[in-house]
Amino acid sequence: MERLPAFASDYAKLTGVLLQNSRQKRLLATALSTVADSVNRLLTNEQGEQFVGTSVIYLRWVTELTNVELFAIFRTVSKQAEDYTMSLQERTLQEGREQGIEQGREQGIRAMLKLKMDAATIAAALEYPLDRVLAIVRQVEIERN
């Protein structure tokens, strides 16, 4: 593994490791362990957590790592880093489920509108707030024009 320049900030250290090693799965865990202290310091504040979260998402996009492999890699950094990665994955899955539910609900409202159902009936049938149904009705009307 080629040695990185000595970066002063934890952000730069993590970025350097990711850019240099993200395409080499075998070296990634070793490289991340060399900046473990930096990663752990980043995880002590909200901005740092967001940066580490973005780094994990970056790794998911540029590698073909599975969740299990990501957890194993971050386990080499620290228990704190592994826990954060697992928590991030759980939050991401929950957000995806919520988005899926919203999309399904919107599709259902659109289908009911095609059946000429009124907004109040749709809201009652779906147990969904009338103002939200009306917002989708307005959106459908805009799309038609």
C-alpha positions as CSV (number, residue, x, y, z in Angstrom):
1,M,0.0,0.0,0.0
2,E,1.4,3.4,-1.0
3,R,1.8,5.8,1.9
4,L,-0.5,8.8,2.0
5,P,0.7,12.3,2.7
6,A,0.4,13.3,6.4
7,F,-2.9,15.1,6.4
8,A,-3.7,17.2,9.4
9,S,-7.5,16.9,9.5
10,D,-9.5,13.8,10.3
11,Y,-11.7,14.6,7.3
12,A,-8.7,14.7,4.9
13,K,-7.2,11.5,6.3
14,L,-10.5,9.5,5.8
15,T,-11.0,11.0,2.4
16,G,-7.5,10.2,1.3
17,V,-7.8,6.5,2.4
18,L,-11.2,6.2,0.7
19,L,-10.0,7.7,-2.6
20,Q,-6.8,5.6,-2.6
21,N,-8.3,2.3,-1.6
22,S,-12.0,2.2,-2.3
23,R,-11.5,0.1,-5.5
24,Q,-9.3,-2.4,-3.7
25,K,-11.4,-4.4,-1.3
26,R,-8.5,-6.3,0.2
27,L,-6.6,-3.2,1.1
28,L,-9.6,-1.1,2.3
29,A,-9.9,-2.7,5.8
30,T,-6.2,-2.3,6.4
31,A,-6.2,1.2,5.1
32,L,-9.2,2.2,7.2
33,S,-7.6,0.7,10.3
34,T,-4.6,3.1,9.8
35,V,-7.0,6.1,10.3
36,A,-9.1,4.4,13.0
37,D,-8.3,7.2,15.5
38,S,-9.5,9.8,13.0
39,V,-12.7,7.9,12.3
40,N,-13.4,7.5,16.0
41,R,-12.9,11.2,16.6
42,L,-15.2,12.0,13.7
43,L,-17.9,9.9,15.3
44,T,-17.9,12.0,18.4
45,N,-19.8,14.9,16.8
46,E,-22.7,15.4,14.5
47,Q,-20.8,16.8,11.6
48,G,-18.2,14.1,11.8
49,E,-21.0,11.4,11.9
50,Q,-22.5,12.9,8.8
51,F,-19.1,12.8,7.1
52,V,-18.5,9.1,8.1
53,G,-22.1,8.3,6.9
54,T,-21.4,9.9,3.5
55,S,-18.2,7.9,3.4
56,V,-20.1,4.7,4.0
57,I,-22.6,5.6,1.3
58,Y,-19.7,6.4,-1.1
59,L,-18.2,3.0,-0.4
60,R,-21.6,1.3,-1.2
61,W,-21.7,3.2,-4.5
62,V,-18.1,2.6,-5.7
63,T,-17.6,-0.9,-4.4
64,E,-19.6,-4.1,-4.6
65,L,-19.3,-4.6,-0.9
66,T,-22.2,-6.3,0.8
67,N,-23.5,-5.0,4.1
68,V,-21.8,-7.8,5.9
69,E,-18.5,-6.9,4.3
70,L,-18.9,-3.2,5.2
71,F,-19.7,-4.2,8.8
72,A,-16.6,-6.4,8.9
73,I,-14.4,-3.6,7.5
74,F,-15.7,-1.1,10.0
75,R,-15.3,-3.6,12.8
76,T,-11.5,-3.5,12.1
77,V,-11.7,0.3,12.8
78,S,-13.6,0.0,16.1
79,K,-16.8,-1.3,17.7
80,Q,-18.0,2.3,17.6
81,A,-17.5,2.5,13.8
82,E,-19.2,-0.9,13.3
83,D,-22.2,0.2,15.4
84,Y,-22.5,3.5,13.6
85,T,-22.4,1.7,10.2
86,M,-25.1,-0.8,11.4
87,S,-27.2,2.1,12.7
88,L,-26.8,4.0,9.4
89,Q,-27.9,1.0,7.5
90,E,-30.9,0.5,9.7
91,R,-31.9,4.2,9.3
92,T,-31.4,3.9,5.5
93,L,-33.6,0.8,5.3
94,Q,-36.3,2.5,7.5
95,E,-36.3,5.6,5.2
96,G,-36.6,3.4,2.2
97,R,-39.6,1.6,3.7
98,E,-41.2,4.9,4.5
99,Q,-40.7,6.2,1.0
100,G,-42.1,2.9,-0.4
101,I,-45.2,3.2,1.8
102,E,-45.6,6.9,0.6
103,Q,-45.2,5.9,-3.0
104,G,-47.7,3.0,-2.6
105,R,-50.2,5.3,-0.9
106,E,-49.8,7.9,-3.7
107,Q,-50.3,5.2,-6.3
108,G,-53.4,4.0,-4.5
109,I,-54.8,7.6,-4.3
110,R,-54.2,8.1,-8.0
111,A,-55.9,4.8,-8.8
112,M,-58.9,5.7,-6.7
113,L,-59.1,9.1,-8.5
114,K,-59.3,7.3,-11.8
115,L,-62.3,5.4,-10.4
116,K,-63.9,8.8,-9.8
117,M,-63.7,8.6,-6.0
118,D,-63.8,11.9,-4.2
119,A,-61.0,13.0,-1.9
120,A,-62.9,12.6,1.4
121,T,-63.8,9.0,0.5
122,I,-60.2,8.2,-0.4
123,A,-58.9,9.8,2.9
124,A,-61.4,7.7,4.9
125,A,-60.7,4.5,3.0
126,L,-56.9,4.9,3.4
127,E,-57.1,6.4,6.9
128,Y,-54.9,9.2,5.6
129,P,-55.2,13.0,6.3
130,L,-57.6,14.7,3.9
131,D,-55.2,17.6,3.3
132,R,-52.5,15.2,2.1
133,V,-55.0,13.5,-0.3
134,L,-56.1,17.0,-1.5
135,A,-52.4,17.8,-2.2
136,I,-52.1,14.7,-4.4
137,V,-55.4,15.6,-6.1
138,R,-53.9,19.1,-6.9
139,Q,-50.7,17.5,-8.2
140,V,-52.7,15.2,-10.5
141,E,-54.7,18.1,-11.8
142,I,-51.5,20.0,-12.5
143,E,-50.1,17.0,-14.4
144,R,-53.2,16.8,-16.5
145,N,-52.9,20.4,-17.7
